[in-house]
C-alpha cells in the first residue's frame, strides 16, 4: 500500500427504530502521490477515476497535522 492512505469518516445518525444517536464509520482508500499524510492528520480528498481495485479517491491537501 505504498502511496495509499486509508481515511475514516465518522457520521452520527439516529437509529431508524430506536432513535439513539449511533456512529457510522466509512473507510476510503485514497491515493497519496508524495506520501505526505501521516496517521491522525485531517485531510481533504476528491473523487477520481478508479486507480485500482479499491482506490477511487485522491488526496487534495493535508488540512491539519
C-alpha positions in Angstrom: 0.0 0.0 0.0 2.7 2.5 -1.0 1.2 5.9 -2.0 -2.1 4.9 -0.4 -3.8 6.1 2.8 -7.0 4.9 4.5 -9.3 7.8 5.5 -12.0 7.1 8.0 -15.1 9.3 8.3 -17.5 9.2 11.3 -21.1 10.2 10.8 -23.5 10.4 13.7 -27.1 9.5 12.7 -30.2 8.4 14.7 -31.0 4.7 14.8 -34.0 4.1 12.5 -36.1 2.3 15.1 -34.9 3.4 18.5 -33.8 7.0 17.8 -30.5 6.7 19.7 -27.6 8.5 18.1 -25.1 6.0 16.7 -21.8 6.4 14.8 -21.4 5.1 11.3 -17.8 4.7 10.1 -16.8 4.6 6.4 -13.3 3.9 5.0 -11.9 5.4 1.9 -8.7 4.2 0.1 -7.0 7.4 -1.1 -4.1 7.9 -3.5 -1.3 9.9 -1.9 1.3 10.6 -4.5 4.0 12.2 -2.3 3.3 10.1 0.9 2.7 13.4 2.8 -0.2 12.4 5.0 0.5 10.7 8.4 -1.6 8.9 10.9 -4.0 11.3 12.7 -3.9 14.0 10.0 -7.1 15.7 8.9 -7.2 15.7 5.1 -9.3 16.8 2.1 -10.0 14.2 -0.6 -11.5 14.3 -4.0 -13.2 11.6 -6.1 -11.3 10.5 -9.2 -11.3 7.7 -11.8 -10.7 4.2 -10.5 -6.9 3.9 -9.8 -7.0 0.3 -8.5 -9.5 -2.3 -7.2 -10.3 -0.1 -4.1 -8.9 3.3 -4.8 -11.4 5.8 -6.1 -10.2 9.0 -4.3 -7.1 11.2 -4.3 -5.6 13.4 -1.7 -6.1 17.2 -2.3 -4.4 18.6 0.8 -3.5 18.0 4.4 -5.5 20.4 6.5 -4.2 19.7 10.0 -1.2 17.7 11.3 
